[in-house]
Each structure stands twice: as C-alpha cells, then as structure tokens.
Amino acid sequence: MLSEDLSLFIYQNQITAENYLAYSDALRTFFDSEESYLAFVREHILPFHETRLSVHMKPRQRFDAFPITHQCGQAAKLDFYSLKYVCRGSAVVVAGSISLPLEESDVFLIRPGVIHRDFQFQPDDFIIAIVLPVPQLYSLRAKLNPENDLLARFFSPSTQSGDSEDAPSFLRIPTGRDPLIFALVQDIYQYYMGTPAYLPSEEALQQSSIEQILLRLRLFINQGSNPANENTAANSTEAARFLSYIQMNLKEATLHGMASQFGYSDSYISRLLKHHTGLTFTSIVRTLKLEKSAELLIQSDYTIDEIMEQIGYEGRTNYYRAFRERFNQTPAEYRKSRKERPSP
C-alpha cells in the first residue's frame, strides 16, 4: 500500500514508466532504503521488471537478477559489472561502434562505465541480466591469475576507471548450452525474482553460485573452446566478420586487438578462423598484406618501401622473401611484368 503523500506526489506529477527517471531523487525520499525504492519501482512503475531500472539505478552493493524485455534499447552506462545470458532465442548488443550478435546460451559481460545499447530482439526471446556489484567481486579476484587470465584482467580494479588498456570493455562467451551454467543462472534468477527479502545466508549462496558461473566461464575462455557446432551459420558469419575486420585494419591488425574489439578470447578467434579458412591468424594477415601489396604495385606508382609502410609490413628482407614465395617473382619483377601486359 502506497502512502497518501507518495500517491499524491505520483498523481500531481503524472509519473509513469516513461518519465519516472526525472523524479527518481525525489521519489527516493519517500523510502527508508534503496531496496524498498527499487521494489516500489518494479511493482508500481515498471511492469514486467524492465531493465530500464538497471540502466539508471545508483551504484549497487549486492547481486540482483531480472529479465530483459524487448522494449529496451536506450544507451546505458552502468556503475556495476553486468552479466547477460541468452536463455532462449537470440539478441544483439551494441557496444561503441561494434554490433554483437548473441546466440542462445551465449554470455555477455560488460564492465562499469562502458556505454552500450541494450539488447534488441524479438518478444519471444528471453535474456536474463545479473548485476555484479564491484564490492562483491573481491573474493573472486583472489581466485584468478591477473597476469595470464583474460577474465581476471576484465575484473581488475583498473577496468573500473578505464585505466587498463589491456583489459577488454566486454566479453562475449559462447557456452554451447552448458548445463551447469544454465542451471546456475536459472537458480539465481528464480531466487531474486521470487524473494521479497534479502537474507544474508541466502545471499552468500547466490554469491557462491555466481562465482561458480564466472569460474566456469573462465574455463571456456582459457581453453578457447566453444562446444557448439562450429559449422553453424552464426559461426560462419562471425568468421566473415573477423576477416572483414582484418582487411579494414590490415596495417595494425593484431589477434589480441581484434579479440578485445569483439569481446572474445585470442584463442577462440584463432580457432574459429583456423576452422573456416585453414590458416592461422598470422598467415591470414601475411597473405592479405601480400595481396594488397601486389595490388598497389600494379595500380600505383608508390615505391616498394612506401607500399610496405602502407600495409604495415616490417622488414624488407622478410617482405621480399614472402612475396617471392607467394608470386614466384620479386616485387619489382611482378610490377614490371604486369604493367607490360597489353590491355585487353
């Protein structure tokens, strides 16, 4: 039951799900705690527990879980880590200039302060969001190796302020319908959606479940494994996106840089490219650089050193050796033979 003063305030200001954020500070004055305020918003302002609440709420001190609805799509900048799990269907998330498709059972992790746009998907798709507040992750950090572990770098304190260039802004992890992760996510979701009060003993159990999920995800990341069928259309499309990225960033493309850009581990991208092309990342980059240099030899008057600079190929001796191995001619011989050919 709402108090008379609160009811009058809502009525006078015509507060709805569309405008309540403008009154959030004033609304909070009617409640003794953040918990009671959030419960009020969920019950009386946001039907179906829409994630607009998670996008704009103040820094969180405990875990939480709720579904994401298809109406969401505004830009968000969170004060906590967020884990999103695709229970059914598929989704798309936009982080910076990157559009990331998510398939069923994929996990998407995003760190605090990263501006992104929430999922866009069909009404029948079902995605669960889990709030991972910074203070609750200290025990997890102690279990990870920060030097060699991508997940540890992702959760390192420097990521909260944006000081770490080595840590990714987000991670996308295919789990291949891993039954343990699915069961743990479902249990966490059912607890937070069905429990009106937060009991310390139960909270400890939920923290343990979340740590199990993250440590399980760590195995997928570090092993570079995707148990799902690698011949799926989604993975073929993803491989094509990787190749397109390499071509567009040929001069400076690195495996680690591309992995950070797309939110995958180095080993996952390397394995997917190897599966679909038969080549390693290094071989793909070298091949594309040589092909681009051959194109420039014919279509421009750049010197060989200028071409090497444009494609980012270091070492004149290495370049000449690789070019001869691929085209059976030196760069100068290749340019001369092609330019001397009569026009058709």
C-alpha distance (Angstrom), angle and dihedral (degrees) to the residues before:
residue distance angle dihedral
M1 . . .
L2 3.81 . .
S3 3.77 119.8 .
E4 3.78 118.8 -108.3
D5 3.82 91.7 -115.0
L6 3.80 92.6 50.9
S7 3.80 92.7 46.5
L8 3.80 90.2 50.3
F9 3.82 91.4 48.5
I10 3.81 91.2 51.3
Y11 3.81 91.7 47.4
Q12 3.81 96.1 46.4
N13 3.80 93.0 49.5
Q14 3.80 96.0 37.7
I15 3.80 90.7 -130.5
T16 3.80 115.1 -165.1
A17 3.79 138.5 160.5
E18 3.79 87.8 -88.5
N19 3.82 98.1 56.5
Y20 3.82 107.8 19.6
L21 3.82 92.9 103.9
A22 3.81 90.1 70.0
Y23 3.82 88.1 59.4
S24 3.81 98.8 38.6
D25 3.82 95.8 111.1
A26 3.79 92.4 48.5
L27 3.81 91.9 45.8
R28 3.78 91.5 52.9
T29 3.81 90.1 61.9
F30 3.80 89.1 69.4
F31 3.81 92.4 61.8
D32 3.80 134.8 69.1
S33 3.80 94.8 -143.7
E34 3.78 143.5 17.6
E35 3.81 88.6 -113.6
S36 3.79 93.8 59.9
Y37 3.80 91.2 45.6
L38 3.80 92.0 52.5
A39 3.79 90.9 47.1
F40 3.82 89.5 52.6
V41 3.81 92.4 50.1
R42 3.79 92.5 48.7
E43 3.80 94.2 47.7
H44 3.79 102.2 37.5
I45 3.80 108.0 20.3
L46 3.79 110.6 29.4
P47 3.78 114.4 41.8
F48 3.80 116.1 -155.5
H49 3.84 90.2 20.9
E50 3.80 95.0 -87.8
T51 3.78 117.3 -158.4
R52 3.78 94.2 -119.4
L53 3.79 81.7 94.9
S54 3.79 93.2 59.6
V55 3.78 92.3 46.7
H56 3.78 96.4 58.0
M57 3.80 105.9 25.9
K58 3.80 122.3 116.8
P59 3.83 121.6 -99.3
R60 3.79 109.5 -57.0
Q61 3.80 125.6 -127.0
R62 3.81 99.1 -171.4
F63 3.77 141.4 30.6
D64 3.79 123.6 -83.9
A65 3.80 138.7 172.0
F66 3.80 134.7 -159.6
P67 3.81 140.4 152.4
I68 3.79 123.6 -94.0
T69 3.79 115.5 -130.9
H70 3.78 127.0 -145.9
Q71 3.81 91.5 -115.1
C72 3.80 91.8 72.0
G73 3.77 118.6 100.1
Q74 3.80 110.7 125.1
A75 3.77 123.1 121.7
A76 3.80 114.3 -91.9
K77 3.80 137.3 -163.7
L78 3.79 111.0 -170.6
D79 3.79 130.6 -157.7
F80 3.79 91.9 -149.6
Y81 3.77 140.0 45.0
S82 3.79 113.9 -90.1
L83 3.80 130.9 -154.9
K84 3.80 118.3 -163.3
Y85 3.79 122.2 -170.0
V86 3.81 124.9 -167.2
C87 3.80 104.2 -137.6
R88 3.78 95.6 172.5
G89 3.78 135.1 9.0
S90 3.79 123.5 -8.1
A91 3.79 139.6 -68.4
V92 3.78 145.2 -167.7
V93 3.79 127.3 -136.0
V94 3.79 124.8 -171.6
A95 3.81 115.9 -148.6
G96 3.78 113.5 177.4
S97 3.80 107.1 -45.8
I98 3.79 94.0 -24.2
S99 3.80 122.4 98.9
L100 3.80 109.6 -156.4
P101 3.81 121.9 -163.5
L102 3.79 115.5 -151.0
E103 3.78 124.8 -158.7
E104 3.78 129.5 -156.6
S105 3.84 112.2 -62.9
D106 3.83 93.2 15.0
V107 3.80 117.4 137.7
F108 3.80 122.0 -143.4
L109 3.83 119.5 -164.6
I110 3.80 121.9 -171.6
R111 3.78 127.0 -177.9
P112 3.84 128.4 -134.2
G113 3.76 119.1 -77.2
V114 3.80 97.0 21.4
I115 3.79 111.9 129.2
H116 3.78 111.9 -135.3
R117 3.76 140.8 151.8
D118 3.76 119.0 -114.4
F119 3.76 123.6 -114.7
Q120 3.77 122.4 -64.7
F121 3.80 112.3 -155.6
Q122 3.78 147.6 129.6
P123 3.83 120.7 -67.4
D124 3.81 92.0 -113.1
D125 3.81 93.7 56.5
F126 3.79 115.7 99.3
I127 3.80 123.8 -151.0
I128 3.80 126.6 173.2
A129 3.82 122.0 -150.9
I130 3.80 120.3 -156.3
V131 3.81 120.3 -164.0
L132 3.82 113.2 -136.6
P133 3.82 107.1 -168.3
V134 3.80 115.8 -155.0
P135 3.84 97.7 -122.3
Q136 3.80 91.6 55.3
L137 3.82 93.8 56.5
Y138 3.80 98.4 64.8
S139 3.80 93.6 93.9
L140 3.81 90.6 50.8
R141 3.80 93.2 52.9
A142 3.78 90.2 57.8
K143 3.81 89.3 60.3
L144 3.80 95.4 53.3
N145 3.80 131.4 76.6
P146 3.82 105.5 -125.3
E147 3.79 94.8 -163.2
N148 3.78 100.5 57.1
D149 3.76 104.5 17.2
L150 3.82 123.5 92.3
L151 3.79 92.5 -160.7
A152 3.81 91.0 51.5
R153 3.80 90.6 52.1
F154 3.79 89.5 48.7
F155 3.83 91.6 54.2
S156 3.81 96.2 38.1
P157 3.84 116.2 124.9
S158 3.81 91.5 -115.1
T159 3.81 90.7 65.7
Q160 3.79 90.6 65.7
S161 3.80 92.2 64.6
G162 3.80 95.7 35.0
D163 3.81 92.1 -116.1
S164 3.80 95.5 126.2
E165 3.80 114.6 85.0
D166 3.79 91.1 178.7
A167 3.79 95.6 58.0
P168 3.82 118.5 83.7
S169 3.80 119.8 -121.1
F170 3.78 90.2 -135.3
L171 3.79 141.1 2.6
R172 3.77 129.3 -144.2
I173 3.79 113.5 -162.0
P174 3.82 124.4 -176.0
T175 3.81 108.7 -147.7
G176 3.80 99.3 -175.0
R177 3.82 92.0 -130.8
D178 3.78 90.9 -58.4
P179 3.83 103.4 -165.4
L180 3.81 95.4 -145.8
I181 3.80 94.7 54.0
F182 3.80 91.0 44.4
A183 3.82 92.4 51.3
L184 3.81 93.7 46.2
V185 3.81 93.3 48.9
Q186 3.80 90.9 48.8
D187 3.80 92.1 49.7
I188 3.81 92.6 49.6
Y189 3.78 91.8 47.2
Q190 3.80 93.9 49.3
Y191 3.80 91.3 48.6
Y192 3.80 96.8 52.2
M193 3.79 95.0 40.1
G194 3.80 93.2 48.2
T195 3.81 104.1 36.5
P196 3.82 116.2 84.4
A197 3.82 93.7 -173.8
Y198 3.78 129.6 46.4
L199 3.79 111.6 -129.8
P200 3.83 117.2 -164.4
S201 3.80 92.8 -135.5
E202 3.79 92.4 51.2
E203 3.78 91.7 44.0
A204 3.81 89.5 56.8
L205 3.80 89.6 54.1
Q206 3.81 91.5 50.7
Q207 3.80 91.1 49.3
S208 3.79 88.9 52.3
S209 3.82 90.4 50.8
I210 3.80 91.8 50.1
E211 3.79 91.0 49.8
Q212 3.81 88.8 51.3
I213 3.80 89.5 53.5
L214 3.79 93.1 49.7
L215 3.78 94.3 46.2
R216 3.80 89.2 48.3
L217 3.80 89.3 51.5
R218 3.78 87.9 50.4
L219 3.80 88.9 62.5
F220 3.80 91.6 53.5
I221 3.81 91.1 48.9
N222 3.79 98.4 45.5
Q223 3.80 94.7 42.9
G224 3.78 91.1 47.4
S225 3.77 87.2 -135.0
N226 3.74 130.3 152.4
P227 3.80 108.3 -179.3
A228 3.79 90.3 -164.8
N229 3.78 120.0 100.6
E230 3.80 107.2 -77.6
N231 3.81 91.8 -153.3
T232 3.81 94.0 65.9
A233 3.80 118.6 125.1
A234 3.81 89.1 -117.7
N235 3.79 92.2 58.5
S236 3.81 91.7 45.4
T237 3.79 89.2 52.9
E238 3.78 90.2 47.7
A239 3.80 91.6 52.2
A240 3.81 88.9 51.6
R241 3.81 89.6 51.8
F242 3.80 90.2 52.0
L243 3.81 92.0 50.8
S244 3.80 91.1 47.7
Y245 3.79 89.9 51.5
I246 3.81 91.4 51.5
Q247 3.81 91.3 50.7
M248 3.80 92.6 49.1
N249 3.81 92.7 46.9
L250 3.78 98.2 32.7
K251 3.79 97.8 139.4
E252 3.81 96.1 53.5
A253 3.82 104.0 20.6
T254 3.81 115.0 137.9
L255 3.78 129.9 171.7
H256 3.80 93.2 -123.7
G257 3.80 92.7 46.5
M258 3.79 92.2 50.7
A259 3.80 91.6 46.5
S260 3.80 90.2 53.6
Q261 3.79 90.8 46.7
F262 3.80 93.9 53.5
G263 3.80 98.2 33.7
Y264 3.81 97.2 -115.9
S265 3.77 133.2 118.9
D266 3.81 119.3 -99.8
S267 3.79 91.5 -116.0
Y268 3.81 94.0 51.6
I269 3.81 93.7 53.6
S270 3.79 91.7 43.8
R271 3.79 91.7 51.3
L272 3.80 94.6 46.3
L273 3.81 92.7 49.5
K274 3.80 91.0 47.0
H275 3.81 90.8 50.7
H276 3.83 94.7 50.8
T277 3.82 101.0 35.6
G278 3.78 105.3 23.8
L279 3.82 88.5 -128.4
T280 3.77 134.5 102.5
F281 3.80 119.9 -118.0
T282 3.82 90.5 -105.2
S283 3.80 91.7 51.2
I284 3.81 91.8 48.8
V285 3.80 92.5 51.5
R286 3.81 92.6 46.1
T287 3.81 92.0 48.8
L288 3.80 93.7 48.6
K289 3.79 91.6 47.3
L290 3.80 91.8 51.4
E291 3.80 91.6 48.1
K292 3.79 91.0 48.6
S293 3.81 91.0 49.1
A294 3.82 90.4 50.6
E295 3.79 88.9 52.2
L296 3.81 91.9 50.8
L297 3.81 91.8 47.6
I298 3.80 89.0 60.7
Q299 3.80 102.0 34.6
S300 3.83 100.9 40.3
D301 3.77 143.0 39.5
Y302 3.80 94.4 -130.3
T303 3.77 116.0 137.3
I304 3.79 117.2 -113.4
D305 3.80 90.7 -106.3
E306 3.81 90.2 52.5
I307 3.79 90.7 50.1
M308 3.79 91.1 49.9
E309 3.81 88.7 52.0
Q310 3.81 92.4 49.8
I311 3.80 94.5 52.1
G312 3.80 95.3 38.4
Y313 3.80 96.8 -118.4
E314 3.80 111.7 157.0
G315 3.79 123.6 -156.3
R316 3.77 120.3 37.7
T317 3.81 93.2 -142.7
N318 3.81 92.4 51.1
Y319 3.79 91.0 47.1
Y320 3.82 93.7 51.2
R321 3.80 91.6 47.1
A322 3.81 94.0 48.8
F323 3.82 92.5 44.6
R324 3.80 92.6 52.1
E325 3.80 91.5 47.6
R326 3.80 90.9 54.0
F327 3.82 102.3 38.0
N328 3.83 102.4 21.9
Q329 3.81 89.1 -126.6
T330 3.78 138.2 79.7
P331 3.82 115.6 -105.7
A332 3.82 90.6 -105.1
E333 3.82 92.3 49.9
Y334 3.82 91.0 46.8
R335 3.82 92.3 51.6
K336 3.80 93.2 46.5
S337 3.81 95.3 47.2
R338 3.80 93.6 48.2
K339 3.78 96.2 45.3
E340 3.80 92.0 48.1
R341 3.80 92.2 56.8
P342 3.82 111.9 107.4
S343 3.77 116.6 -113.9
P344 3.81 113.5 -102.7
